[in-house]
Amino acid sequence: MRPFRQVDVFSTAALRGNPVAVVHDAEGLTTEQMERFTRWTNLSEATFLLPPADPAADYRVRIFTQVGELPFAGHPTLGTCHAWLEAGGRPRDAERVVQQCHVGLIPLRRLDGVLAFEAPPVVRSGPVDEADLERYARILGISIDDIVDSQWVDNGPGWVAVWLASAEAVLALRPRGDGEHLDLGVVGPYPPGAECAYEVRAIFTNERGEIMEDPVTGSLNASLAQWLTGAGLVQPPYVAAQGTAMGRAGRARISRHEGAMWVGGATRTVVEGMVDVE
């Protein structure tokens, strides 16, 4: 039996964020066991806390989805750090926590009262092919002319982003899959003076090619922040909404600190106990 926490991430409203399952003391578990446990949870992600292999890190984490392992993901990063600290973890540096994962070292700290991670660099940026944009428009049920801008914003999971004219247009989408692989972020601005700067939706396919949607996505919000602030479309600090179309109340808090972009959100333990993973 191993200590276990299920943490709700990116919402101050009870049970309206994005949950992640965190298994503590995961040393000795095989990849197959981690994959099997993740599938059993039926959550979008589960994480496994391990001793760090890098002396600069406070802990190491492996992040799994229903279909395999991810090199990095945002809401599991915040939820895992929350669980590690709540279980008594003590960082080497009182001002920050350093997580080790497949993309390298990810610094975390408390900003404006919530945990935040430093956005990792994108591994692919630049324009999206016209043929791909036509496919995304078909999936979203819109005209290609409704896509105001687009960009590769891949920081590990494989995200492509499209910018629509408004948050209202984003919320009106009813995506339909074509059976092919998809990792698509859709974003549109709210009117000036609104609580949130823009609405985000993360649309992807599962192992059967079926369309799925993620309630709140830290990795996508991180790379969107880098793209949109670089393009002058939004300036930090700001709050991004996500999950509205699913009845969630996700809020990603974007800020710039020491020249880097940071993504923060509320974290709350909902379930705590022991779990048999073997």
C-alpha positions, -999 to 999 in steps of 0.1 A, spaced: 0 0 0 12 35 -9 0 70 2 -23 85 -23 -40 119 -29 -65 131 -54 -61 168 -59 -84 193 -77 -64 219 -96 -72 253 -111 -105 261 -93 -115 276 -60 -150 262 -65 -154 227 -50 -150 199 -75 -150 222 -105 -113 221 -115 -93 193 -130 -85 163 -107 -52 144 -107 -43 112 -89 -10 113 -71 8 82 -58 35 89 -32 66 67 -27 63 52 -61 98 38 -63 98 2 -74 66 4 -95 70 -6 -131 58 14 -161 31 -12 -167 18 -8 -131 17 29 -134 -2 27 -167 -26 2 -153 -33 23 -122 -38 54 -144 -64 36 -166 -81 24 -134 -86 59 -121 -103 70 -153 -89 104 -148 -71 124 -175 -38 120 -156 -21 103 -127 13 110 -113 39 90 -94 64 106 -70 99 94 -70 133 104 -55 151 129 -78 178 117 -101 191 153 -105 207 168 -74 191 202 -82 155 187 -80 134 182 -49 115 153 -63 109 135 -96 75 128 -112 63 105 -139 30 117 -156 6 93 -173 -26 97 -193 -50 70 -203 -29 64 -234 7 67 -222 33 88 -205 37 126 -209 70 145 -208 52 174 -191 17 185 -181 6 216 -162 -22 206 -139 -4 174 -128 26 195 -120 6 218 -97 -13 189 -82 18 168 -76 37 197 -59 7 204 -37 6 167 -26 43 166 -21 43 197 1 11 185 20 28 152 28 57 170 44 81 176 15 107 203 22 123 220 -7 160 228 -7 152 264 -14 126 280 8 116 303 -21 108 276 -47 103 239 -54 121 222 -83 103 193 -100 122 169 -123 102 153 -152 110 142 -187 114 177 -201 139 186 -174 136 208 -143 104 228 -136 106 255 -109 75 261 -89 67 288 -63 38 305 -46 26 336 -65 -5 356 -54 -13 328 -29 -14 299 -53 12 274 -66 26 284 -100 51 267 -124 75 284 -147 64 278 -183 88 255 -201 101 265 -235 81 253 -265 97 225 -285 78 235 -317 64 269 -327 57 286 -359 29 286 -385 3 259 -390 -1 243 -425 -31 254 -445 -43 218 -449 -41 213 -412 -61 245 -406 -88 233 -430 -90 200 -410 -92 219 -377 -120 241 -390 -140 210 -402 -135 194 -367 -147 226 -350 -176 230 -374 -165 265 -385 -151 282 -416 -114 285 -420 -121 322 -423 -133 321 -386 -97 313 -375 -81 347 -368 -47 333 -361 -29 300 -354 4 287 -341 22 256 -330 25 259 -292 39 225 -284 57 223 -251 56 185 -248 20 173 -253 19 184 -290 -5 214 -289 -15 235 -319 -36 266 -311 -62 286 -330 -74 320 -321 -111 329 -327 -127 363 -326 -144 359 -292 -148 338 -261 -185 334 -272 -173 318 -304 -151 294 -285 -179 284 -262 -203 279 -291 -181 252 -307 -194 216 -310 -163 197 -322 -167 164 -341 -138 140 -346 -125 126 -379 -108 96 -363 -73 111 -367 -50 122 -339 -57 157 -325 -42 180 -298 -59 213 -304 -62 244 -282 -89 270 -290 -88 304 -275 -109 336 -278 -109 369 -259 -135 382 -235 -146 418 -238 -124 444 -219 -132 446 -182 -144 410 -179 -131 388 -151 -110 367 -175 -89 377 -205 -100 348 -226 -117 314 -228 -97 283 -236 -108 249 -247 -84 219 -251 -97 193 -276 -79 160 -282 -85 124 -292 -83 93 -271 -68 60 -281 -99 52 -301 -98 84 -321 -128 98 -302 -130 136 -294 -123 144 -258 -120 177 -239 -98 185 -209 -113 206 -182 -83 228 -174 -49 225 -191 -18 240 -175 6 231 -204 -17 246 -230 -22 278 -209 15 280 -205 23 279 -242 -7 301 -251 7 327 -227 40 327 -244 24 330 -278 -2 356 -270 20 378 -250 47 376 -276 22 386 -302 10 415 -281 -26 401 -279 -26 399 -240 -3 413 -214 2 396 -179 -10 395 -153 -43 380 -164 -67 352 -158 -77 326 -184 -110 307 -181 -113 271 -191 -138 243 -186 -169 265 -189 -184 244 -217 -181 214 -194 -196 230 -163 -162 235 -147 -148 268 -133 -112 266 -142 -90 297 -137 -54 298 -148 -35 328 -134 -8 340 -158 20 363 -145 55 374 -155 82 369 -128 119 375 -132 115 376 -170 97 343 -172 60 333 -177 44 316 -148 11 296 -147 -7 293 -113 -39 280 -100 -57 269 -68 -50 233 -55 -71 213 -30 -69 177 -18 -102 160 -22 -93 124 -14 -65 111 8 -56 76 18 -37 45 8 -38 26 -25 -27 -8 -36 -9 -3 -70 9 -36 -72 
